[in-house]
Amino acid sequence: MKATASALKTRASSAGALLRQWRDIRGKTQLDLSFDAGVSQKHISFVESGRSVPSRQMLLDLAQALDVPLRERNELLLAAGYAPSYSEPALEAPAMTSINRALQRMLRQHEPFPAIVMDRYWNVLMTNEAAPLLFNCFIDMSARPAPRNLLHLMFDPEGMRPFIANWPQTARGLLARVYREAVGHVVDIRTKALLEELSQYPGVKPEWRAPSASDAMPMIPLSFVKDGVTLDYFSLITTVGTPQTVTGEELRLECMFPANEGTEAEHGRFLRAHAG
């Protein structure tokens, strides 16, 4: 019995600490959360202090009210001693068939311009034919090991970086995007590790890690330059609405569009001349 009571106390303390952390992240008081979740403020206080072990449903209700990402909801449940609620199937798994097919159709429909499906950490999962065609015009993509990471591709001096016009401004804008588009608007441990890796590239300044108001652009323009030709693009991000799996919530489809008529006209000619 003592061991059981001790285990319950440990779980209650861990779950309470995580819940309090998420409430602080969202800038909500216990009273705010009480109204949003339909749970008494006193009960929330008992849960956060570890004096009460919340039920599974209460944790899910509180997590919903705090807009906690699905991956982190699983962590909250595990901390309280419950099994995770949200699966993380591979993109090719039967559970992801409908989303997978939709993504493939969207990728095809975006030809002849690049479109890329990425996970939460900017690792490339799927592309249309145009994406590798364009990047291969500048570098040998086959020399880069999979899974390829789009940010490393842009920051690496042996990647696309030498061909990006105004690279410092683009790099700072991309780092700001990491913060802005983080799932749940929270930079988790793996995202922090990715940012640290990017900061090790030459020429990346420490102050770029602190997004400013001027970095809050709705989209980041990308301009590639080679052999006197400049191609200007912008991208738009599509995410899965009301996802039911961790995988679905973390998918992002990035579609690149020509930013002007000149690029729209030159895009095809450039690929034919350089794609080899």
N, C-alpha and C positions, 0 to 999 in steps of 0.2 A: 504494500500500500504506500509506503514512504517513497519508493522508487516511482510509483505511478503519480503520486502527488507532485513529486519533484519534476517529473517530465512534463506534467500539465503546466506547472508554473513556468518552466523554461519556454514552452511553446507559447504560452500567453504573453510572456515578456517579449519574445521575438516578434510575434505578430503585432503586438501593441507598438513596438518601436518602429516597425515598418509603416504601420498606419499613420502614426504621428509624423513620420518623415514625409509621407505623401500629402498629408494635410498642410504641412508647412510649405511644401513645394507649390501647392495650389493656392497658398495664401488664404486659407479658410480657417476660421475659428471653430471650436467644437460646436458652438451654437449654429454656425452656418451649415456645418455638416449634418447636424441634427435635423435641421429643416429640410435639407436636400435629400437625405436618406430615409427620413421618417423614423429615426431612432432617437431615443432620449439622450440629451446631452450627458446625463449622469452615466448612462450605460457606455457611451463613447469614452468618457473619462476613465471608467473602470477598465475598459479594453486597452486603452493606451498605456495605462499604468501597470498592466499585467495582473490586475486584481480579478479580472473576469476573462474566461475563455470564450471567445465569440463563436457562434455557430457558423457553419459553412455558408449558409444563406446570408447571414448578417455581413460576413466579410465580403461576399460578392456584391451585396447592396451598397456597402460603403465604398468599395472599389469603383463601382459604377458611378456613384455620386462624385467621386474624385477624378473620374476619367483616367483611371490607371490603365496603362497599356496591358494587353492580354498576357504577354510574357511575364510582366511584373505581377499580374494578378495570380498567376500560378505560383510565383515565389511567395506571395503573401499567404496563399493557401498552404503551401508546404511548411512555411514557418509556424503555422498554427496546427500542423499535424494532419492536414487533409491532403487528399490526392489532387493533382492539378485538374482543372476543368477544361482547359483549352489545349488541343493537340497541336503538334507542329509537324504535319506531314510534308514529305518532299513535294516539290512542285509537280512531279510526274505521278504522284499517288492518286488512286481513284477518288479520294475525297476532294482533290483539287481539280478534277476533270473539267468542270464548267468554267472555272476561272482560267485554267490553262488554255482552253480552247478560245476563250474570249481574248486573252492576251495574244495568242498566235494570230488571230484574225486582225487585231489592232496593229500588230507589227507589220503584217502583210499590207494592210490598207495604207500604211504610212510610206511605203515605197514611192518614189526613189530616194527619200530622205531618211536619215538614220533614226532608229528607235531602239531603245535598250530597256530591258527589264532588270532591275537590281533589287537586292535585299536591303535590309536595314543599314548595312554597313558598306553600301556602295559596291558590293561584289556583283559582277555581271552574271545573270542567270540565263538570259535569252536575248537574242537580237534579231532584227530583220537582216536581209542580205546587204542592205545599204550601209549599215554601221561598220562592219569590218572592211567593206570596200573603201569607205572614206578613210578610215584610220590607216589602212594599208598603203594608201597613197603617200603617207608620211613616214611610217615606220613598219618594220616587219612584225606584225602581230603574233605570228607563229612562234617567235622567240620569247614571248612573254608567257609564263606559266599560268595555268588556270587554277583557281578561279581568278579572272582578271578583275582588278579593282579600278573603277573609273577615276577616282581621285589620285591614286598612285600614277595612273597613266598620264594625268594632267600635270602632276608635280615633278615627275622624274625627268632629269635632264637628258636621259636616254630614251624618253618617251615622247609625248606630244609637246612638252614644254618649249623646246626651241622653235616650234612652229606656231605658237600662240602669240598673237599681237597683244601688246600691253599686258604681258604675263603677270606682273605684280598686282595690278588691279583685278585681274581675273582670279588669281590665286586667293586674294583676300575675300573676294566675293564668294568663292567656292567654300572657304572656311566658314563664312557667315551662313551659308546655306546648310552646312552640317548642323549648326545650332538651330536654325530656323525650322528645318525639316526633320529634326530628331523625333522619333516616335514618342508621342505623348509630350513633346516639347521638353524632354528630359535627356540630357547627355549621360548615357550609362557608361559602365566601365569599359566595354569594348569600343565604344565610340571615342572615349577619352584616349584609349590606346591607339586608335587610328589617327587621331589628331596629333598625338605625340610622334608617331612614325612620320607623318607629313612634315612636322616641324624640324625633323632631322635633315631634310633636303637643303642643299645650299641656297642661300638667298631668302629663306623663309624667316621673316622677322617675328620676334615674340609678340609684338603688339597686334599682329594679325589675328591672334587667338582670342582677342577681346572684341567681339562685334560691336560696331557703333551704329548710330541711327542712320548714317549715310550708307551703311552696308545693307540696309533693309529694302533691297530692291525686289519687286515681285518676280523678276527673272534675271538670270545672269547671261549677258551676251557672250558669245564665243566667236572669236575671229581667228581663222587659220591662214597662214601665209606660206606660200611656196612658189618659187620660180616667178616672182613678181605678181602672182595671183593672190588676191585676198578673198576669202569666203567668210561671210558674216552670217551667223546663225543665232537663234534664241531657242530656248527649250521650255516646254510645259510639262508638268508632272501630273500623272493620273494615279490615284490610289484606289484601293478596293473599299467600297462603301459597306458599312455594317458588317465587317468581317467576323467570321465565327471561329477562325483558327489563327494561331500565332503567325503562321506562314502568310496567310492572306492579309493580315493587318500590316505586315512589314514589307509587302511588295510595293515597288514603285516603277511605273512605266514612264520613261523620259523620252519625249519625242522632240527631235530637233527640226526647226523650220528655218527656211531662208529668211534673213532679216530684211532683205531688199530685193528689188527686181534683178539687179546685177548678179547677185548670188544665185537666184532662182534660175537665171539663164545659163550661168557658168557651171553650175553644179554637175550636170551630166557630162559636159565637155571635159571638165577637170578629172572626173572619174575615168573616163575613156582614155585620157592621155596618161594617167599616172597609175591606174590600178594594176596594170601589167597582166 
